[in-house]
């Protein structure tokens, strides 16, 4: 009895699908991850087997790729030793037990080996004009180096001023090293501006390059989401703003202008951000950049204004769940108030439950989220949490003056977390992110004023009105929420 090719294929394909389905099911059962993520994957795999299997093989595992993972592990001891060398200047890190939120700082230091650094001057810049003006001014004063990491670099408008300042700096001998995400900055890499900057001697490197041929060996949706500028190892910027001008950026998304902040840092913690840039740079290029410890002289240290900054570096290869653990610890430490701004609010059940419990124990919990979102799925999925949060007394505001892109957490008007991390699983698990944890009354006051300004442009959700929304809204919310661990 002979079989045709078609008959053989007809038998083999179902067997392969069955083997892959069982194998992935067993992997999901033994894999350490949230129950919601496991159930979401199982649902996709069994409802649409071929699509689900392919999706899991591409996106199901957090794989850096063998070469990148090997470089990360090889460089890790070098950079951890360098971070630990900060202890040579004792008063950079000696907090004398003055920090009220010491457990959070201790967690980060023990897991990352990056110490909390004292004596930094911090200021919030909250308009594109003030942000770009500050960056340009500091680049114009640069003497040795300008190092940058961005997810998106988009030409046009105010960004052209930064480009010209960088070209001028390079002409006078300043080293300029820019690391940009492959997906976020794809149009820039194809532009004349990119060619001009590289021709002028500016080093620009594409990170996490997407290669469809390697998608089964490393995840193609891992993104470099950090936003960092460090000038002469002393002045630094980090926050939520990409290198874009909101007047030109994503004008066709119909969500209004993107609203962001950057924090200008003058002080020794800039060296930590410079070290993170150097680490990312060496992984990508195999070229080492100079590592320099900060100067020891500091700003005066006061009991309530220690200018203490802890840098949280998170992403694949870094300690698992550090961002989620840090957020949970900050929320549980709150005594009076928690205010959060985030463009994408699809947190883990643990974070959502921590916020609900905080409200139930009398903490004033406030969420400020954009009314319009550029992600349809995230916009619907985030609403799933609103019923329980509103019922517990959480106040939810919808910002109406654009897409609120600022990522900030303020606890008790004293502890602030500011950076690039969104309140979603992608930021917690997949993206390379950076967050500043700051315990400082002066900086907390700036965050308070910023968030109050956002509240003035927002409308509060009414619980009684919210629970009367149409049934089909609830169905859509639940449908998209099933995919929330995969967003």
C-alpha positions as CSV (number, residue, x, y, z in Angstrom):
1,X,0.0,0.0,0.0
2,X,1.5,3.3,-1.1
3,X,0.8,6.8,0.2
4,X,0.9,10.0,-1.7
5,X,2.7,13.1,-0.4
6,X,-0.6,14.8,0.3
7,X,-1.8,11.8,2.4
8,X,1.5,11.7,4.4
9,X,1.3,15.5,5.1
10,X,-2.4,15.0,6.1
11,X,-1.3,12.6,8.8
12,X,1.9,14.3,9.9
13,X,0.6,17.8,10.4
14,X,-2.1,16.9,13.0
15,X,0.5,14.8,14.8
16,X,2.9,17.7,14.9
17,X,0.2,20.1,16.1
18,X,-0.9,17.6,18.8
19,X,2.7,17.1,20.0
20,X,3.4,20.9,20.1
21,X,0.1,21.5,21.9
22,X,0.8,18.9,24.6
23,X,4.4,20.1,24.9
24,X,3.4,23.8,25.3
25,X,0.6,22.8,27.7
26,X,3.1,21.0,29.9
27,X,5.6,23.9,29.7
28,X,2.8,26.3,30.8
29,X,1.9,24.1,33.7
30,X,5.4,23.9,35.1
31,X,6.4,27.5,34.2
32,X,6.6,30.0,37.0
33,X,4.2,32.8,35.9
34,X,0.8,34.3,36.8
35,X,-2.3,32.1,36.5
36,X,-3.9,34.7,34.3
37,X,-1.0,34.5,31.8
38,X,-1.1,30.7,31.8
39,X,-4.9,30.7,31.2
40,X,-4.6,33.3,28.4
41,X,-2.0,31.2,26.5
42,X,-4.0,28.0,27.0
43,X,-7.1,29.7,25.7
44,X,-5.3,31.0,22.6
45,X,-3.6,27.7,21.9
46,X,-6.8,25.6,22.2
47,X,-9.2,28.0,20.4
48,X,-6.9,28.7,17.5
49,X,-4.2,26.0,17.6
50,X,-2.0,26.8,14.7
51,X,-2.0,30.6,15.4
52,X,-1.7,30.0,19.1
53,X,1.3,27.6,18.7
54,X,3.1,30.0,16.4
55,X,2.4,32.9,18.7
56,X,3.8,31.0,21.7
57,X,6.9,29.9,19.9
58,X,7.6,33.6,19.0
59,X,6.3,35.4,22.0
60,X,5.8,32.9,24.8
61,X,9.2,32.8,26.3
62,X,11.4,35.7,27.3
63,X,14.5,34.9,25.3
64,X,17.3,37.4,24.9
65,X,19.0,35.2,22.3
66,X,22.0,33.1,23.0
67,X,24.6,35.6,21.9
68,X,23.1,38.6,23.7
69,X,22.4,36.6,26.8
70,X,26.0,35.4,26.8
71,X,27.3,38.9,26.5
72,X,25.0,40.1,29.3
73,X,26.3,37.4,31.6
74,X,29.9,38.0,30.7
75,X,29.7,41.8,31.4
76,X,27.5,41.5,34.5
77,X,30.4,40.9,37.0
78,X,32.3,43.9,35.6
79,X,29.4,46.3,36.0
80,X,28.3,45.0,39.4
81,X,31.8,45.5,40.7
82,X,31.8,49.0,39.4
83,X,28.4,49.8,41.0
84,X,29.7,48.4,44.3
85,X,32.8,50.7,44.1
86,X,30.5,53.6,45.0
87,X,31.0,52.4,48.6
88,X,34.5,53.8,48.4
89,X,33.1,57.2,48.9
90,X,31.1,56.5,52.1
91,X,29.0,59.6,52.2
92,X,27.7,58.9,48.8
93,X,25.7,56.0,50.1
94,X,25.6,56.4,53.9
95,X,22.0,57.3,54.7
96,X,22.5,57.1,58.5
97,X,19.1,55.4,58.8
98,X,17.2,58.6,57.8
99,X,15.2,57.0,55.0
100,X,11.6,56.3,56.0
101,X,11.2,53.9,53.1
102,X,14.4,52.0,53.6
103,X,12.9,48.5,52.8
104,X,12.3,49.6,49.2
105,X,15.9,50.9,48.8
106,X,17.3,47.8,50.5
107,X,15.4,45.5,48.1
108,X,16.8,47.3,45.1
109,X,20.3,47.4,46.4
110,X,20.4,43.8,47.4
111,X,18.9,42.6,44.1
112,X,20.7,45.0,41.7
113,X,23.9,45.8,43.7
114,X,23.2,49.5,42.8
115,X,23.3,51.6,45.9
116,X,21.1,54.5,46.8
117,X,23.0,57.7,46.0
118,X,22.7,60.9,48.1
119,X,23.3,64.5,47.3
120,X,21.6,65.0,43.9
121,X,19.8,68.1,42.7
122,X,16.6,67.2,40.8
123,X,14.1,69.3,38.9
124,X,11.1,68.3,36.8
125,X,10.7,69.8,33.3
126,X,7.1,69.3,32.1
127,X,6.8,71.0,28.7
128,X,8.5,70.0,25.4
129,X,10.0,73.5,25.1
130,X,11.6,73.5,28.6
131,X,12.8,69.9,28.2
132,X,14.5,70.5,24.8
133,X,15.8,73.9,25.9
134,X,17.5,72.3,28.9
135,X,18.9,69.4,26.9
136,X,20.3,71.7,24.2
137,X,21.9,74.1,26.8
138,X,23.6,71.2,28.6
139,X,24.9,69.7,25.4
140,X,26.3,73.1,24.4
141,X,28.2,73.1,27.7
142,X,29.5,69.5,27.3
143,X,33.2,69.1,27.4
144,X,33.9,65.3,27.2
145,X,30.9,63.1,26.5
146,X,27.2,62.9,25.7
147,X,25.6,59.5,26.0
148,X,22.0,58.8,25.1
149,X,19.4,55.9,25.1
150,X,16.0,56.3,23.6
151,X,13.1,54.1,22.4
152,X,12.0,56.6,19.8
153,X,13.9,59.3,17.9
154,X,11.7,61.2,15.5
155,X,12.9,64.0,13.3
156,X,11.3,67.4,13.1
157,X,10.5,70.4,15.2
158,X,12.4,70.9,18.5
159,X,14.3,67.6,17.9
160,X,16.3,69.3,15.1
161,X,17.7,71.7,17.8
162,X,19.1,68.7,19.7
163,X,20.5,67.2,16.5
164,X,22.4,70.5,15.7
165,X,23.6,70.8,19.3
166,X,25.0,67.2,19.1
167,X,26.7,68.0,15.7
168,X,28.3,71.1,17.2
169,X,29.5,69.2,20.3
170,X,31.1,66.5,18.1
171,X,32.9,69.2,16.0
172,X,34.5,70.5,19.2
173,X,35.7,67.0,20.2
174,X,32.9,65.8,22.5
175,X,32.3,62.0,22.2
176,X,28.6,61.3,21.4
177,X,27.2,57.8,21.7
178,X,23.5,57.3,21.0
179,X,21.6,53.9,21.5
180,X,18.2,53.7,19.8
181,X,15.6,50.9,19.7
182,X,15.3,49.2,16.3
183,X,11.5,49.3,16.2
184,X,10.8,52.5,17.9
185,X,13.3,54.5,15.8
186,X,12.9,52.6,12.5
187,X,11.9,55.7,10.5
188,X,14.9,57.7,11.9
189,X,17.4,55.0,10.8
190,X,16.1,55.4,7.2
191,X,16.3,59.2,7.3
192,X,18.8,61.8,5.9
193,X,19.2,63.1,9.5
194,X,20.6,59.8,10.6
195,X,23.1,59.8,7.7
196,X,24.1,63.4,8.5
197,X,24.7,62.7,12.2
198,X,26.8,59.6,11.5
199,X,28.8,61.5,8.8
200,X,29.6,64.1,11.4
201,X,31.1,61.4,13.6
202,X,28.3,60.8,16.0
203,X,28.1,57.1,17.0
204,X,24.5,55.8,16.7
205,X,23.8,52.2,17.3
206,X,20.6,50.2,16.6
207,X,19.7,48.0,19.5
208,X,17.5,44.8,19.7
209,X,17.4,44.5,15.9
210,X,14.3,42.7,14.7
211,X,15.2,39.7,12.5
212,X,12.3,37.5,11.4
213,X,14.7,34.7,10.6
214,X,15.7,34.5,14.3
215,X,12.2,34.9,15.8
216,X,12.1,31.3,17.1
217,X,15.5,31.7,18.9
218,X,15.0,35.1,20.5
219,X,11.9,37.2,21.1
220,X,11.4,39.9,18.5
221,X,9.2,42.1,20.7
222,X,11.8,42.9,23.4
223,X,12.3,46.6,23.4
224,X,14.9,49.1,24.7
225,X,12.4,51.5,26.4
226,X,14.8,53.5,28.5
227,X,15.2,57.2,28.1
228,X,18.6,58.4,29.4
229,X,20.9,61.3,28.6
230,X,24.2,61.7,30.5
231,X,26.5,64.7,29.9
232,X,30.1,64.6,31.2
233,X,29.1,62.0,33.8
234,X,27.5,64.8,35.9
235,X,24.3,66.0,34.3
236,X,21.6,63.5,33.4
237,X,18.0,63.4,32.1
238,X,15.5,60.6,32.4
239,X,11.7,60.3,32.4
240,X,8.9,59.5,30.0
241,X,9.6,61.6,27.0
242,X,11.1,60.1,23.8
243,X,13.2,62.3,21.6
244,X,10.2,63.7,19.8
245,X,8.3,66.9,19.3
246,X,4.7,66.4,20.3
247,X,3.6,68.9,17.6
248,X,4.8,66.4,15.0
249,X,4.7,63.1,16.7
250,X,1.8,60.6,15.9
251,X,-0.6,63.3,14.9
252,X,-2.7,60.8,13.1
253,X,-3.5,58.8,16.2
254,X,-6.3,61.2,17.3
255,X,-5.4,61.2,21.0
256,X,-4.0,64.8,21.2
257,X,-0.5,65.8,22.0
258,X,1.6,63.4,24.2
259,X,2.2,64.9,27.7
260,X,5.5,64.0,29.2
261,X,8.2,64.9,31.7
262,X,11.9,64.6,32.0
263,X,13.8,65.0,35.3
264,X,17.1,67.0,35.1
265,X,19.7,65.5,37.5
266,X,22.8,67.3,38.7
267,X,24.8,64.9,40.9
268,X,26.5,61.6,41.5
269,X,23.6,59.4,40.5
270,X,24.2,60.5,36.9
271,X,27.2,58.1,37.0
272,X,24.9,55.2,37.6
273,X,22.8,56.1,34.6
274,X,26.0,56.5,32.6
275,X,27.0,53.0,33.7
276,X,23.7,51.6,32.5
277,X,24.3,53.2,29.1
278,X,27.8,51.8,29.0
279,X,26.5,48.3,29.8
280,X,23.8,48.5,27.1
281,X,26.3,49.9,24.6
282,X,28.9,47.2,25.2
283,X,26.4,44.4,24.9
284,X,25.3,45.8,21.5
285,X,28.7,46.9,20.1
286,X,31.3,44.9,22.0
287,X,33.0,48.3,22.6
288,X,33.7,49.4,26.2
289,X,33.0,53.0,27.1
290,X,34.9,54.7,30.0
291,X,33.5,54.2,33.4
292,X,34.1,57.0,35.9
293,X,33.1,57.2,39.6
294,X,31.4,60.5,40.6
295,X,33.1,63.2,42.6
296,X,32.6,62.9,46.3
297,X,31.6,66.5,47.2
298,X,27.8,66.6,47.7
299,X,24.9,68.9,48.2
300,X,24.2,69.5,51.9
301,X,22.3,66.6,53.4
302,X,19.3,67.4,55.5
303,X,17.1,65.1,57.5
304,X,14.1,65.6,55.3
305,X,15.9,66.4,52.1
306,X,18.7,63.8,51.6
307,X,18.4,64.0,47.9
308,X,18.4,60.2,47.9
309,X,18.0,58.5,44.5
310,X,17.8,54.8,43.8
311,X,18.0,53.7,40.2
312,X,16.0,50.6,39.3
313,X,17.2,49.0,36.1
314,X,14.8,46.3,34.9
315,X,14.4,44.0,31.9
316,X,15.3,40.6,30.6
317,X,18.4,39.4,32.4
318,X,17.9,41.7,35.3
319,X,16.4,40.4,38.6
320,X,13.0,38.8,37.9
321,X,9.9,40.8,39.0
322,X,11.9,43.6,40.6
323,X,9.7,46.3,39.2
324,X,6.5,44.6,40.4
325,X,8.0,43.9,43.8
326,X,9.2,47.5,44.1
327,X,5.7,48.9,43.2
328,X,4.0,46.5,45.6
329,X,6.4,47.5,48.4
330,X,5.8,51.2,47.8
331,X,2.0,50.7,47.8
332,X,2.0,48.7,51.0
333,X,4.2,51.3,52.7
334,X,1.7,54.1,52.0
335,X,0.1,55.6,55.1
336,X,-1.8,58.5,53.8
337,X,-1.9,58.8,50.0
338,X,-0.9,57.2,46.6
339,X,-1.2,59.0,43.3
340,X,-0.3,57.3,40.1
341,X,-0.2,58.5,36.5
342,X,0.3,56.1,33.6
343,X,-0.7,56.0,30.0
344,X,-1.3,52.2,30.0
345,X,-2.9,50.7,33.0
346,X,-3.1,46.9,32.8
347,X,-1.2,45.9,35.9
348,X,-0.9,42.4,37.4
349,X,-3.7,41.2,39.7
350,X,-1.2,41.6,42.6
351,X,-0.6,45.3,41.9
352,X,-4.4,45.9,41.4
353,X,-5.2,44.1,44.6
354,X,-2.5,46.1,46.5
355,X,-4.1,49.4,45.4
356,X,-7.6,48.1,46.4
357,X,-6.3,47.1,49.8
358,X,-4.6,50.4,50.3
359,X,-7.9,52.2,49.6
360,X,-9.8,49.8,52.0
361,X,-7.4,50.6,54.8
362,X,-8.0,54.3,54.5
363,X,-5.2,55.4,52.1
364,X,-6.3,58.0,49.5
365,X,-5.6,56.3,46.2
366,X,-5.8,58.3,43.0
367,X,-5.2,57.1,39.4
368,X,-4.8,59.6,36.6
369,X,-5.1,58.0,33.2
370,X,-5.6,59.4,29.7
371,X,-9.2,59.6,28.4
372,X,-8.0,58.6,24.9
373,X,-5.4,55.9,24.4
374,X,-3.4,55.1,21.3
375,X,-3.8,51.3,22.1
376,X,-7.3,50.1,21.5
377,X,-6.7,46.8,23.3
378,X,-5.1,48.4,26.4
379,X,-7.8,51.1,26.6
380,X,-10.5,48.4,26.9
381,X,-8.5,46.0,29.0
382,X,-7.6,48.6,31.6
383,X,-11.3,49.2,32.4
384,X,-11.7,45.7,33.8
385,X,-10.1,46.8,37.1
386,X,-12.3,49.9,37.5
387,X,-15.3,48.1,39.1
388,X,-13.3,46.7,42.1
389,X,-11.1,49.8,42.5
390,X,-13.9,52.3,42.4
391,X,-15.9,50.2,44.9
392,X,-13.0,50.2,47.3
393,X,-12.8,54.0,47.2
394,X,-10.0,54.5,44.6
395,X,-10.5,57.8,42.7
396,X,-10.0,57.4,39.0
397,X,-9.5,60.5,36.8
398,X,-9.5,60.7,33.0
399,X,-7.0,63.3,31.6
400,X,-8.6,65.2,28.7
401,X,-5.8,67.4,27.4
402,X,-3.9,64.8,25.4
403,X,-2.3,61.4,25.9
404,X,-0.9,61.6,29.4
405,X,2.3,59.7,28.9
406,X,4.0,60.6,32.3
407,X,4.8,57.6,34.5
408,X,4.8,58.6,38.1
409,X,4.0,57.2,41.5
410,X,3.8,59.5,44.6
411,X,3.5,58.0,48.1
412,X,2.6,60.1,51.1
413,X,3.9,63.2,49.4
414,X,7.4,62.0,50.1
415,X,8.4,59.0,48.1
416,X,8.4,59.2,44.3
417,X,8.9,56.7,41.5
418,X,9.5,58.3,38.1
419,X,10.8,56.9,34.9
420,X,9.9,54.8,31.8
421,X,7.8,52.0,33.3
422,X,4.1,51.8,32.3
423,X,1.6,50.0,34.5
424,X,1.4,46.9,32.3
425,X,3.0,43.5,32.1
426,X,5.1,44.5,29.0
427,X,7.0,47.1,31.1
428,X,7.2,44.7,34.1
429,X,8.6,41.8,32.1
430,X,9.7,42.5,28.5
431,X,11.0,46.0,28.1
432,X,14.4,47.3,29.3
433,X,13.3,50.1,31.6
434,X,14.7,52.6,34.1
435,X,13.0,54.1,37.1
436,X,14.2,56.6,39.7
437,X,13.1,56.0,43.3
438,X,13.4,59.3,45.2
439,X,12.9,60.1,48.8
440,X,13.1,63.8,49.0
441,X,10.6,66.4,50.2
442,X,11.6,69.1,47.7
443,X,11.3,66.7,44.7
444,X,8.0,65.2,46.1
445,X,6.6,68.7,46.2
446,X,7.4,69.1,42.5
447,X,5.7,65.8,41.7
448,X,2.7,67.0,43.8
449,X,2.3,70.2,41.8
450,X,2.7,68.3,38.5
451,X,0.0,65.8,39.4
452,X,-2.3,68.5,40.7
453,X,-2.0,70.2,37.3
454,X,-3.0,66.9,35.6
455,X,-6.0,66.6,37.9
456,X,-7.1,70.1,36.9
457,X,-7.3,68.8,33.3
458,X,-9.1,65.6,34.2
459,X,-12.7,64.4,34.9
460,X,-13.4,62.0,37.8
461,X,-15.2,58.8,37.1
462,X,-18.4,58.4,39.1
463,X,-18.9,54.8,40.4
464,X,-22.7,54.9,40.3
465,X,-22.6,56.0,36.7
466,X,-19.8,53.6,35.8
467,X,-21.5,50.5,36.9
468,X,-24.5,51.4,34.7
469,X,-22.4,51.2,31.5
470,X,-23.8,48.9,28.7
471,X,-23.4,45.2,29.0
472,X,-21.6,45.0,25.7
473,X,-18.9,47.3,27.2
474,X,-18.3,44.7,29.9
475,X,-18.0,41.9,27.4
476,X,-15.5,43.8,25.3
477,X,-13.5,44.7,28.4
478,X,-13.3,41.1,29.5
479,X,-12.5,39.9,26.1
480,X,-9.5,42.2,25.7
481,X,-8.5,41.5,29.3
482,X,-8.1,37.8,28.5
483,X,-5.1,38.9,26.4
484,X,-3.7,41.4,29.0
485,X,-0.7,39.2,29.9
486,X,0.1,39.1,26.2
487,X,-0.2,42.8,25.4
